[in-house]
Amino acid sequence: MSPKKKRARRPARPATPPTRPNGRPAQPDRPVRVDPARLPAVSRTPVVVEERRRWPLVVWPGLGFAWLVGTALFGVLWLAEGVQLLTMAEVTAAARRTAAWYLVWMLVCALLVPLAGAALALRTRRRAAAAFFGLALLLSVAGLWLLAPPSEYAGALAGAFSS
């Protein structure tokens, strides 16, 4: 027999009479009177549940801004310095070091900022921010790979800072 049919054939439970605050059944012919002195006191003090944390409102846009603007800025500076190095008659160690520092800061903004943002977002269980910074890291790696393979970046840095 199905459960629905079993419930339908079961006898109905008798209705319980209404009860007073002290637990004794109320009599329907007499009104229920409650002594206010016997009722428990209700606190009317407002309780602050928990204020929302405001630091993510500053951290996520700040890291996103550092990733986007920093990568673009130092990338343009690095490319401009590289073009200047190509047009110079004699390449000096200072010019090479300047281009290397632009490259270092571009790599920091392109790789370490989204990596730090993704790690922080995963640590604080912010899925949307973790997805954004993970995607930003993938885009940065793909963009840098299209410019040059990692071995060329390492060679450029080693050559600039060794002399």
C-alpha positions in Angstrom: 0.0 0.0 0.0 1.3 3.4 -0.9 2.3 5.8 1.9 -0.4 8.3 0.8 -3.2 5.7 1.3 -1.7 4.7 4.7 -2.0 8.3 5.9 -5.5 8.7 4.7 -6.8 5.7 6.6 -5.0 6.5 9.8 -7.4 8.0 12.4 -7.1 11.8 12.9 -5.3 13.0 16.0 -7.5 14.7 18.5 -7.2 18.4 18.7 -5.3 19.6 21.7 -7.0 22.3 23.8 -5.2 25.7 23.9 -2.8 26.1 26.8 -2.0 29.0 29.0 1.6 30.4 29.4 2.1 28.4 32.5 1.3 25.1 30.6 -2.1 24.4 32.0 -5.0 23.9 29.5 -7.2 27.0 29.1 -10.9 26.7 29.6 -12.9 27.9 26.6 -15.6 29.5 28.6 -13.3 31.7 30.7 -11.0 34.3 29.2 -7.3 33.7 29.8 -5.6 36.3 32.0 -1.9 36.6 32.1 -0.1 38.3 35.0 2.6 40.6 33.4 4.8 40.2 36.4 5.1 36.4 35.7 6.1 36.8 32.1 9.8 36.7 31.3 11.3 40.2 30.6 11.9 41.0 27.0 15.1 42.9 26.2 14.6 45.8 23.8 18.3 46.5 23.4 19.2 46.3 19.7 21.9 43.7 18.9 24.4 44.3 16.2 24.7 41.0 14.4 27.9 41.6 12.5 29.0 44.5 10.4 30.0 43.7 6.9 33.7 43.7 6.2 34.7 46.7 4.1 38.2 45.9 3.2 37.3 43.7 0.1 35.6 46.8 -1.4 39.1 48.4 -1.6 41.4 45.3 -2.1 39.7 43.7 -5.2 39.4 46.9 -7.3 42.9 48.0 -6.1 44.5 44.7 -7.2 42.5 44.8 -10.5 43.7 48.3 -11.1 47.3 47.4 -10.3 47.1 44.4 -12.7 45.5 46.2 -15.6 47.1 49.6 -15.4 50.5 48.5 -14.1 50.9 45.8 -16.8 49.9 48.2 -19.6 52.0 51.0 -18.3 55.2 49.1 -17.7 54.7 47.1 -20.9 54.5 50.3 -22.9 57.5 51.7 -21.1 59.5 48.5 -21.7 58.6 48.4 -25.4 59.5 52.1 -25.8 62.8 51.6 -24.1 63.5 48.6 -26.3 62.8 50.6 -29.4 65.1 53.3 -28.1 67.8 50.7 -27.5 67.4 49.5 -31.1 67.9 53.0 -32.5 70.9 53.9 -30.2 74.3 53.8 -31.8 75.9 52.5 -28.6 73.9 50.6 -26.0 75.0 51.5 -22.4 74.6 49.4 -19.3 72.4 52.0 -17.7 69.9 51.9 -20.7 69.9 48.1 -20.6 69.3 48.2 -16.8 66.4 50.7 -17.2 64.7 48.4 -19.8 65.3 45.4 -17.4 63.6 47.2 -14.5 60.6 48.1 -16.7 60.4 44.4 -17.7 60.7 43.3 -14.0 57.8 45.6 -13.0 55.7 44.5 -16.0 56.2 40.9 -14.9 55.3 41.7 -11.3 52.1 43.5 -12.3 51.2 40.9 -14.9 52.0 37.7 -12.9 52.4 38.3 -9.2 49.5 40.7 -8.7 46.8 38.4 -10.1 48.5 35.4 -8.4 48.3 37.2 -5.0 44.7 38.3 -5.7 43.7 34.7 -6.5 45.4 33.4 -3.4 43.8 36.0 -1.2 40.4 35.4 -2.8 40.7 31.7 -2.3 41.8 32.2 1.3 38.8 34.4 2.1 36.4 32.2 0.1 35.5 34.8 -2.5 34.7 32.7 -5.5 34.0 35.5 -7.9 37.2 37.3 -7.1 39.2 34.1 -7.3 37.7 33.4 -10.8 38.5 37.0 -11.9 42.1 36.9 -10.8 42.6 33.4 -12.1 41.3 34.6 -15.5 43.5 37.6 -15.3 46.5 35.4 -14.6 45.7 33.2 -17.6 45.3 36.2 -19.8 48.6 37.7 -18.6 50.5 34.5 -19.2 49.0 34.1 -22.7 49.8 37.7 -23.5 53.4 37.5 -22.3 53.9 34.2 -24.1 52.7 35.8 -27.3 55.4 38.6 -26.9 58.2 36.2 -26.1 58.8 32.8 -24.5 59.9 32.8 -20.8 63.5 31.8 -21.7 63.9 35.1 -23.5 62.6 37.1 -20.5 65.0 35.3 -18.3 67.9 35.9 -20.7 67.0 39.6 -21.0 67.0 40.0 -17.2 70.2 38.0 -16.8 72.0 40.0 -19.5 70.9 43.3 -18.2 71.8 42.8 -14.5 75.0 40.9 -15.1 76.9 43.7 -16.7 
